[in-house]
Amino acid sequence: MITDVPGVLVGHHERVGDGWATGTTVVLVPEGAVGAVDQRGGAPGTRETNLLEPENLVQRVNAVCLSGGSAYGLAAADGVMRWLADRNLGFPVGTQPHEVVPIVPAAVLFDLPRSEWGNRPDASFGYAACDAASGSFAQGTVGAGAGAAVGSLKGGIGSASEVVGEFTVGALAAVNAAGEAVDLATGRAYAADHGDFGVTWPSRAADLPSRRTDLNTTIGVVAVDAALSKAEARRIAVAAQDGLARAVRPAHTMFDGDTVFALATGAHELPDASGPFGAAARPAALDALCSAAARVFARAMVHGLLAATTAGGVPAYRDVWPEAFGQPPG
C-alpha cells in the first residue's frame, strides 16, 4: 500500500446508493513532502498544480485531494484545507502558529453519470476523508473510486508498493479511464504480468453491454521516502504515467485528464558524487525509483479493478469473471 511509505496516510469518504456513487480520497502527509505532478490527456480537472512547478516558491505540500464529481468535486479540497488549518498545518505566512496556508493540490475524475444530477462531493467530503486518514484503508468502490469506471467495467481505488534498496515506493490510483483495463476476449488484465494479484486469470470472453462516456480520467499519487527536489519528484510522476499506460488501452486520450502527483518525504538521501560511482550515482538511483514508480502504479490500477464492486450501473470485474476468485461463472 502507499502507506508503506512512512509518514503517508490515506482516508476516504464516499456515498454509494440512493442516487449517489461518488466520493473523495485524501493522501495526507502531516509532516509535509516535496510535491510534483505530471498531467496528460486532454480533459484535466486540477487545482494548485502550477505551484508544483520546480521554479515556483512552495516546495512542500500537506495533502493531495483526489475526488469524483468532475470540476464540482474540486470543492472537496476546501475541506482538506480547513482540516489542516484547524491543526496549524501549512505554509507559514505569519508569526503565529495558526497563520498558515495549507498546500493541497487536487485532481478530479468524471463520474457524474453514476449519480443523480447534483449529487457530488463538496468540502464536507474532504474534511471527512481527512478524519478517516490512517495507515490502513480500503480499496475498490470507496473514496474517489466510488463512481469510477474503466472501459466497460467498474473502476475503483487501488494501491501497491515496492522496496528498492533502502527506499519504499508506493502508489494509489483512482482507476477511471476511457480505455479498457482488461482484454475482453480473455478476461486477463493488461498489466497482469506486473505482480501476483491472488486471482486465476480466466480465459473466456464476456458479453458486456457497450458503455460510452465522453469524459473519464485516472488520477493518483506516487510516494517515496527519498529526499528529492521538485524536479526529481516530477520524474517519479512522469514514470508513473508509464505504468498507467501499461494498465489501460488506450491511455491519455483527449477524453481523459490523467494526472499523477508525486510526494517525496525525504527520509533517505540519494547517493552523491563522493561514492564509487561518482556523478552517475544520483541519477542512477533516481532512475531505479522511477522504474519502480511505473510498476507500482500499474499494479495499483489492477488492484483497483479487482477490488471494485458493482455500483452506479457499471458491472464489476468480480461479477463478470467470478471464476477468477474461485467462484462458478454465470
Secondary structure, 3 states (H helix, E strand, C coil): CHHHCCCCEEEEEEEEECCEEEEEEEEEEEEEEEEEEEECCCCCCEECCHHHCCCCCCCEEEEEEEECCHHHHHHHHHHHHHHHHCCCCCEECCCCCCCEECCCCEEECCCHHHCCCCCCCCHHHHHHHHHCCECCCCCECCHHHCCCEECCEECCEEEEEEEECCEEEEEEEECCCCCECEECCCCEECCHHHCCCCCCCCCCCCCCCCCCCCCCCCEEEEEEEEECCHHHHHHHHHHHHHHHHHHCECCCCCCCCCEEEEEEEEEEECCCCCCCCHHHHHHHHHHHHHHHHHHHHHHHHHHHHHHCCCECCECCHHHHCHHHHCCCCC
